[in-house]
């Protein structure tokens, strides 16, 4: 007598394979998201450490100027920002971070090796791939939500009186004004680092 699988047995096997495949896909997506989140946070920390290093080594005297040198389109460029100021709020700290943040943002935007770790991102709603990690505008959370994509970083500035991007992430750290690095994670939440005006 020939032995064969019944239709019910085959359906059970197909159902089990389907369940295992679904569980595998969900687990794979979870691990991909975890790896992307770690890479985005690592890039954020790289920006933070660079800003800390440059401000602590270049802003030694009150009259010093921060200088950021880089190449763009095969040309040498230098961005400058004053290390100190007597103007504006918080003994000039607000004026200083408001000039340093755009300089650091332009510096990292010009780095061709600073890439978005999440593949398949496009420029604002278009079909052209956007491989760069710096992206979007982040004077506040509303602007960032519209212009940033997962894997993007944005550099801005805040103070104890105006912290609309990081909310409370950079508060109560002992300084009045700071450069904030905001990064959008795969789940569209944010990760922040802040470099306070302490020099």
Residue pairs with C-beta under 8 A, 6 or more apart in sequence:
5 13
33 186
33 187
36 117
36 118
36 150
36 151
36 185
36 186
37 185
37 186
39 117
40 117
40 118
40 150
40 151
40 153
40 183
40 184
40 185
40 186
40 191
41 183
41 185
41 191
43 114
43 117
43 133
43 153
43 183
44 153
44 181
44 183
44 191
44 192
44 193
45 193
47 104
47 108
47 153
47 155
47 181
47 193
48 181
48 193
48 195
50 104
51 100
51 104
51 179
51 181
51 195
52 195
54 66
54 68
55 66
55 83
55 100
55 195
55 199
56 199
58 64
58 65
58 66
58 67
58 83
59 66
59 83
59 84
59 199
60 199
61 83
62 83
62 84
63 83
63 84
64 83
64 84
65 80
65 81
65 82
65 83
66 80
66 81
66 82
66 83
66 100
66 103
67 78
67 79
67 80
68 78
68 79
68 80
68 103
68 104
68 107
69 76
69 77
69 78
70 76
70 77
70 79
70 107
70 110
70 111
71 77
71 110
72 110
77 110
79 103
79 106
79 107
80 103
81 96
81 99
81 100
81 103
82 95
82 96
82 99
83 96
83 199
84 92
84 96
84 199
85 92
85 93
85 95
85 96
86 92
87 95
88 94
88 95
88 98
89 95
89 159
89 161
89 176
89 177
90 159
90 160
90 176
90 177
90 197
91 176
93 159
93 175
93 176
93 177
93 197
94 157
94 159
94 176
94 177
96 177
96 197
97 157
97 158
97 159
97 177
97 178
97 179
97 197
98 157
100 157
100 179
101 155
101 156
101 157
101 179
101 180
102 155
104 155
104 179
105 134
105 154
105 155
105 156
108 114
108 133
108 134
108 153
108 155
109 132
109 134
114 132
114 133
114 134
115 131
115 132
115 133
116 130
116 131
116 132
116 133
116 135
116 149
116 151
116 152
117 133
117 151
118 149
118 150
118 151
118 186
120 129
121 129
121 130
121 131
121 135
121 149
121 150
121 151
121 152
122 128
122 129
122 130
123 130
124 147
130 149
133 151
133 152
133 153
134 152
134 153
134 154
134 155
135 147
135 148
135 149
135 152
135 153
135 154
136 143
136 144
136 146
136 147
136 148
136 149
136 152
136 154
136 184
137 143
137 144
137 147
137 148
137 154
138 144
138 147
138 148
138 154
138 155
138 156
138 165
138 180
138 182
139 156
139 164
139 165
140 164
140 165
141 164
141 165
141 167
141 190
144 154
144 165
144 182
144 184
144 190
145 188
148 154
148 182
148 184
149 184
150 184
150 185
150 186
150 187
150 188
151 184
151 186
152 183
152 184
153 181
153 182
153 183
153 184
154 165
154 181
154 182
154 183
155 179
155 180
155 181
155 182
156 165
156 179
156 180
156 182
157 177
157 178
157 179
157 180
158 164
158 165
158 166
158 170
158 177
158 178
158 180
158 194
159 176
159 177
159 178
160 171
160 176
160 177
163 170
163 171
163 180
165 180
165 182
165 192
166 180
166 182
166 190
166 192
166 194
169 180
169 190
169 192
169 194
170 178
170 180
170 192
170 194
170 196
173 194
173 196
174 196
174 198
175 196
175 197
175 198
176 197
177 196
177 197
178 194
178 195
178 196
178 197
179 194
179 195
180 192
180 193
180 194
181 192
181 193
181 194
181 195
182 190
182 191
182 192
183 190
183 191
183 192
184 190
185 191
